[in-house]
């Protein structure tokens, strides 16, 4: 019908909900058609090639449709075409080099973004059968080209340099979201007409040329998400006189931000996030004021500096940024307290600081002190994120006046105090409330109806109980609910299960919840639930069959309750399940064979129950299983041989059961333990949320019971202890070079420890106690330099302990209960050692006796002979000596007579 309108010049049918194919007319009669715009519809068609015959076309816009097939090369030959936009079709194909070889002699705007173009755009002559190498040279012949948009077109390779620069009109070049692996094309510095450059999300590397700051008309530069290097002080010292948008985030820049940035009078958007910037914020804030304004950067609206290494405190002069709307300083090393007062009352026309601020993000720093009152004066604030700091004190009541606030995140601080209804008085727009991991106490009336409708509510570790919060009944839009460790000790009310059909995360763990799980079909009320945790409560009864109706579930965590009965077979309907944790309950019966239908299962915890029977062979079909914990049950039978072949990455715990038979040799095929370094074992918790499921394992080592969660990658362990296993020590275990913990204690294992055990370089704990092992302890064990715990007690080892190297660090308790074992550190000495010691003692004893008697004889001789020879040689000395002796004897006799006479007189 339109073909019958020969005078039609412009056709605009954009965003008209049109769909289907674009038909071809029997003949082309659009003699005057200049503009055709049919964008933002649902056309599912190939490109209408009959348009190639409309020579009057100046502009074609078919963006945002579902066009597919190849882009006709003839488009480049339409003589008057100046504007072509085929972006956001996703399915249009074509070789970019072949397409650009056409004349396009009047083209000014070319937008092919978000399509399936291909081409290795390189400067060398590689693979020319598929692509041309001189695409820049082709574009260089289009002097009328003003805008080039080739973003997200699956292009890759390097960006070559033209022989000469002829882009006299080029204003905009957008080649973002491709895979260009190249240095920055410095020939662009010679295109003085450039206003906008977007090369973000590529693989650009090397230094950012300093000359970019001297391009006279450049207003928009986006190099986000590359591998570019440079010193930020040098780079920003250039003029950048017209720059409005500057995004250098996620690169490899270093240095401190210079104060000269205060001269960027037109700057509206600055993103330097995720680099290696250091220094303080004071230079940035106190930059030169040369913009005919009372403050630097008068037009700045968005400032993103998160993910760097900035230090120091947050200056109060931040309040002078009167037009700032978003400020993100999160994930740095900022410390100190938030300023009590910030500037801006004199600088800004509103007479208040930061009057236009909508988003304030300071999470992941080391900020301390109390929350200042000026936060409650930010009237336009929509998002406030102060999480993961060390803030203290209470939340000001006036925070409830922020009527535009829709996200409040204060999680992981040291805040405390009572939250009342006044704190939420005017927060009618609040959508996301995250205040967990603090010490708040909620004090609201039993009939309180909050003014908000939340999507995310995270109040873990807040004192909400003991009653289940009745005000939750009003929240109909909840998607994420975390009330873990909230001191709730009541049962879950019936109305709760119909709280929100949008609920995806439900976490009520670590309370004292009572009662039973609902046995009714809750699929209709919770159709989108995929995370369910009631761990650490007092829930009783059986696991209802209705759990199998929640087919979207990815995580079920009912651990540490008082659940009884058997594991329902309907749980196999949860085909999306990644984690099933039913540990620490009183479940009985056998492990359901139907669990093999959970093909996406990565973690299975059935530990600390009363399960019996053999391991079902159907479990071998769970090939993606990483964690299997069946410890502390009553399982019997043998350890199946397929446990090593079916689960190459498995970390398994099946100790404290009644398993028997030999340890299968297939254990050596556990790849997670065969690497000589720590494997990265799947952790199924979300790093952004501390309340998400944390993979955890209990390891008994060094006489201690240790729980591993976030360091689970360190747990490379085999624990088969306290079973009835028999047979010889499995030599193949010594091939598991990454093994860290090995516990085979309290079994009936026989044989010798192989010399090859020294290959387990990472072995930290070895417990082989209470078995029937015999023979010598291999001397090679002294080479196990990482071994920190050893228990070989209560076996039949013999001979001398190799008490050298690492073995010399262990005490007697590691070897007791081996009657034929001797040597240090045991008190019992080895036989050879005792004989040698006896001989040595006899030799030493005889040697001591001979010297003893010799010394006595020499002393006696010297005492008699020396005085005799002296007196014999000098007559005068001899006479004097004996005269002296006579005088002494006479005096002693005289004293004796006097004493006798006195005593005799007293008796009379």
Secondary structure, DSSP 8 states (H G I E B T S, - for coil): -GGG-TT--EEE-TTS--EE-----SS---SS--EEE--SSEE-SB--GGGGG-TT--EEE--SS--EEE--GGGGG-TT--EEE--S-SEEEEEHHHHHTS--TT--EEE--SSEEE-B--SS-SSTTT--S-HHHHHTT-TT--EEE-TTS--EE-----SS---SS--EEE--SSEE-SB--GGGGG-TT--EEE--SS--EEE--GGGGG-TT--EEE--SSEEEEEHHHHTTS--TT--EEE--SSEEEEE--GGGGG-TT--EEE--SSEEESBSHHHHT----SSSSSSSTT--EEE--SS--EE---GGGGG-TT--EEE--SSEE-SB--SS-S-TTTSTTSSTTTT--EEE--SS--BS---GGGGG-TT--EEE--SS--EE---GGGGG-TT--EEE--SSEEEEEE-GGGGTT-TT--EEE--SSEEEE---TT---S---SEEE-TTSB--SS--GGGGG--S-SEEE-TTS---SB--GGGGGS-TT--EEE--SS--BSB---S--TTTSTT--EEE--SS--EEE--GGGGG-TT-SEEE--SSEEES---GGGGG-TT--EEE--SS--EEE--GGGGG-TT--EEE--SSEEEE---GGGGG-TT--EEE--SSEE-SB--GGGTTS-TT-EEE--SS--EEE--GGGGG-HHHHSSS-------S-TT-TTS----EEEEETTEEEEESTTGGG--EEE--SSEEESB--GGGGG-TT--EEE--SS--EE---GGGGG-TT--EEE--SSEEEE---GGGGG-TT--EEE--SSEEEEE---SGGGGG--GGGTTT-TEEESTTSSS--HHHHHHHHHHHHHHHHHHHHHHHHHHHHHHHHHHHHHHHHHHH-HHHHHHHHHHHHHHHHHHHHHHHHHHHHHHHHH-
